[in-house]
């Protein structure tokens, strides 16, 4: 995705994932100059208020990336499971894990996973 924003989206239900974006296996995704804001996952065990990145997915941001005011029970902005994620030039602020872990990012790694955060601001997440 190049340019634009994904705002005020919701994923609803038990174990719902990714308020704005949810990926599954074997995908490569790039976000460039994108804002993900005011997205949420509503329901028990919900993950990734803005994004849920799953198994063998590669996500890279380029340009300016903003993840603001997103919410889920796990991973207010991002929940990732066995994925390779690079967040570069991102502002990750004001996101909330409403019940459990990862105000900004919740990461589970059992395989070939990696999380890299470069030239970014991560602040005021809870």
Secondary structure, DSSP 8 states (H G I E B T S, - for coil): -BS-EEES-EEESTT-B-SSEE--SS-EEEEEEEEEES-EEESTT-B-SSEEEESS-EEEEEEEEEEES-EESB-SSEEEES-EEEEESEEEES-EESSSS-SSEEEE-SSS-EEEEES-EEES--
